[in-house]
Amino acid sequence: MSEVAVTDSGENDPRHERREGRNIFSRIALFVRQVVSELRRVVTPTREELIRYIWVVLTFVAVMMLLVFGFDFVATKIAEFIFGRNSG
């Protein structure tokens, strides 16, 4: 059974018809060409977008830290109540 890849235009891509027939070096070369092709499509964010993304990430991390701290604090208090405080 041969694999046939479909391009963005909907046509069959003959480069992908038979992977079994290709040696390791041609498959690596095909992979590198595809990676370069995908990297050309990458859109670099503007400065404003980058700053917005940074704030979104920092806010998310801060909220998650508070959430984990809250769960840990509550779990500690419950454990202390059940098992008693270990004073050493």
Backbone bond lengths (Angstrom), bond angles and torsions (degrees), N, CA, C in turn:
res aa  C-N    CA-C-N  psi(-1)  N-CA   C-N-CA  omega(-1)  CA-C   N-CA-C  phi
1 M - - - 1.452 - - 1.528 107.95 -
2 S 1.305 118.55 126.31 1.458 121.10 -179.53 1.524 109.96 -100.21
3 E 1.325 113.35 147.54 1.463 119.48 178.38 1.517 108.47 -93.96
4 V 1.302 116.57 136.97 1.447 121.37 177.97 1.519 107.36 -125.60
5 A 1.334 115.88 119.57 1.457 119.98 179.16 1.521 109.23 -87.07
6 V 1.305 115.77 146.93 1.449 121.66 178.38 1.513 107.91 -107.96
7 T 1.327 117.11 127.68 1.455 121.32 180.00 1.525 109.92 -78.98
8 D 1.338 115.45 176.76 1.461 121.23 179.10 1.522 111.80 -58.47
9 S 1.322 116.49 -30.54 1.467 119.49 -178.40 1.524 111.74 -81.74
10 G 1.346 117.34 -6.11 1.451 120.02 178.09 1.513 113.48 92.99
11 E 1.346 117.49 0.20 1.456 120.71 -179.91 1.521 109.55 -88.39
12 N 1.336 115.16 157.10 1.456 119.54 175.73 1.518 109.13 -73.65
13 D 1.325 116.12 138.16 1.451 121.45 179.49 1.527 108.04 -98.52
14 P 1.318 119.20 111.07 1.465 120.82 -175.21 1.522 113.39 -66.24
15 R 1.336 119.38 -18.06 1.459 120.85 179.55 1.514 111.91 -66.40
16 H 1.337 117.56 -21.90 1.449 121.25 -174.65 1.527 113.51 -107.04
17 E 1.309 117.19 9.55 1.461 118.63 -174.22 1.517 112.64 -66.93
18 R 1.335 118.16 -42.95 1.466 119.79 -178.14 1.510 109.67 -132.68
19 R 1.316 117.21 104.62 1.456 120.85 176.48 1.517 110.58 -78.62
20 E 1.355 117.10 -28.70 1.451 120.09 -175.80 1.529 111.36 -64.85
21 G 1.324 117.16 -30.85 1.454 121.40 -175.85 1.514 113.62 -79.16
22 R 1.297 118.25 -11.19 1.466 120.65 -175.94 1.530 110.28 -92.22
23 N 1.332 115.69 142.87 1.455 117.72 175.07 1.524 110.30 -81.71
24 I 1.310 116.68 173.62 1.464 121.31 -173.93 1.531 111.61 -63.27
25 F 1.320 117.98 -36.50 1.462 120.53 -177.38 1.524 112.16 -70.01
26 S 1.323 117.41 -38.16 1.463 118.84 178.33 1.527 110.44 -70.31
27 R 1.346 116.77 -33.32 1.467 118.82 176.46 1.525 111.22 -68.10
28 I 1.332 116.87 -38.69 1.471 120.03 176.75 1.519 110.14 -64.90
29 A 1.336 117.15 -43.50 1.463 120.71 179.06 1.530 110.50 -61.85
30 L 1.338 117.20 -41.63 1.465 120.86 177.62 1.526 110.31 -62.38
31 F 1.332 116.34 -42.88 1.463 120.05 178.73 1.519 111.13 -60.46
32 V 1.344 117.20 -46.18 1.465 120.79 -179.64 1.527 110.30 -62.66
33 R 1.334 117.94 -42.33 1.472 120.02 177.82 1.523 111.18 -61.34
34 Q 1.341 116.92 -40.73 1.466 119.91 179.23 1.519 111.51 -67.36
35 V 1.337 117.63 -37.59 1.467 120.90 177.79 1.519 110.17 -63.70
36 V 1.314 117.04 -46.12 1.468 120.85 179.10 1.523 110.14 -61.35
37 S 1.324 116.48 -41.18 1.462 120.69 178.74 1.530 111.02 -61.67
38 E 1.323 116.52 -43.05 1.470 119.76 179.09 1.526 111.14 -67.93
39 L 1.328 117.46 -38.07 1.458 120.21 -179.77 1.525 111.74 -65.37
40 R 1.330 117.00 -28.44 1.465 119.72 177.18 1.527 111.72 -68.24
41 R 1.326 116.90 -22.43 1.470 121.28 -179.60 1.526 112.84 -84.77
42 V 1.332 116.86 -11.08 1.460 120.55 -176.69 1.523 109.57 -67.23
43 V 1.320 115.65 133.95 1.460 121.14 178.74 1.521 108.10 -105.52
44 T 1.316 116.61 121.45 1.460 121.31 179.10 1.521 108.86 -75.06
45 P 1.338 118.09 131.12 1.467 119.12 179.86 1.525 111.28 -68.92
46 T 1.330 115.01 152.43 1.457 119.62 176.18 1.523 108.78 -72.62
47 R 1.308 116.75 170.43 1.469 121.16 -179.46 1.524 110.66 -60.73
48 E 1.337 116.66 -42.36 1.465 120.24 179.96 1.527 111.32 -64.41
49 E 1.331 116.60 -42.42 1.465 120.02 178.57 1.525 110.86 -64.33
50 L 1.325 116.28 -41.50 1.459 120.38 -179.92 1.526 110.91 -62.51
51 I 1.319 117.28 -43.83 1.472 120.72 178.24 1.522 110.11 -64.22
52 R 1.326 118.15 -40.91 1.461 121.80 177.44 1.523 110.92 -62.03
53 Y 1.333 116.93 -44.08 1.462 120.88 179.22 1.524 111.03 -62.90
54 I 1.336 116.67 -40.81 1.465 120.14 178.43 1.520 110.50 -60.87
55 W 1.335 117.58 -44.86 1.466 120.45 179.67 1.524 111.80 -65.28
56 V 1.318 116.48 -37.58 1.466 119.53 178.15 1.522 109.88 -63.15
57 V 1.325 116.87 -44.83 1.464 120.53 -179.99 1.525 110.87 -64.93
58 L 1.328 117.38 -46.42 1.471 120.14 -179.85 1.520 111.67 -63.03
59 T 1.327 117.30 -39.26 1.462 120.72 177.79 1.521 110.63 -65.30
60 F 1.321 117.06 -44.07 1.458 120.81 178.66 1.528 110.77 -61.07
61 V 1.327 116.98 -44.63 1.464 120.51 179.59 1.516 110.55 -63.54
62 A 1.334 118.24 -41.87 1.464 121.14 179.07 1.525 111.08 -63.30
63 V 1.330 117.32 -43.05 1.468 120.84 178.56 1.520 110.45 -63.14
64 M 1.321 117.31 -43.34 1.463 120.34 179.10 1.523 111.23 -64.81
65 M 1.340 117.23 -38.09 1.463 120.14 176.82 1.523 110.77 -62.70
66 L 1.321 117.03 -43.64 1.466 120.03 178.24 1.523 111.47 -64.22
67 L 1.310 116.67 -39.37 1.453 121.36 179.10 1.532 111.10 -63.67
68 V 1.325 116.62 -47.56 1.467 120.31 179.25 1.522 110.13 -65.34
69 F 1.334 117.88 -41.82 1.463 120.84 177.28 1.527 110.37 -59.65
70 G 1.333 116.74 -43.72 1.465 120.15 179.91 1.516 111.91 -62.84
71 F 1.332 117.49 -45.93 1.467 120.73 177.93 1.523 110.84 -61.99
72 D 1.321 117.07 -42.63 1.463 121.22 179.83 1.526 110.75 -64.23
73 F 1.315 117.49 -42.57 1.460 121.81 -179.64 1.529 110.43 -63.13
74 V 1.333 116.05 -46.14 1.466 120.33 179.78 1.520 110.36 -64.85
75 A 1.324 117.81 -43.41 1.458 120.76 179.52 1.524 111.09 -63.68
76 T 1.320 117.42 -37.46 1.466 120.93 177.09 1.515 110.84 -64.40
77 K 1.314 117.33 -44.92 1.474 120.51 179.60 1.528 110.85 -63.57
78 I 1.325 117.41 -40.12 1.467 120.55 178.44 1.528 109.90 -65.03
79 A 1.331 118.03 -43.19 1.459 122.02 179.35 1.521 110.61 -64.47
80 E 1.328 117.63 -40.42 1.469 120.75 178.15 1.535 110.32 -64.75
81 F 1.331 116.18 -39.20 1.462 119.42 -179.98 1.525 110.95 -66.19
82 I 1.338 116.24 -42.95 1.471 120.39 -177.09 1.529 111.34 -73.25
83 F 1.316 117.87 -47.41 1.464 121.39 -171.98 1.512 113.16 -99.00
84 G 1.305 118.38 -5.64 1.461 121.22 -178.89 1.511 110.95 82.27
85 R 1.292 115.42 155.63 1.457 120.66 -178.53 1.514 109.51 -80.78
86 N 1.318 116.27 129.87 1.446 120.93 -179.59 1.523 108.30 -90.89
87 S 1.326 117.61 102.18 1.464 121.04 -179.88 1.507 108.52 -96.43
88 G 1.290 116.30 123.82 1.445 118.85 -172.66 1.423 111.68 -117.81
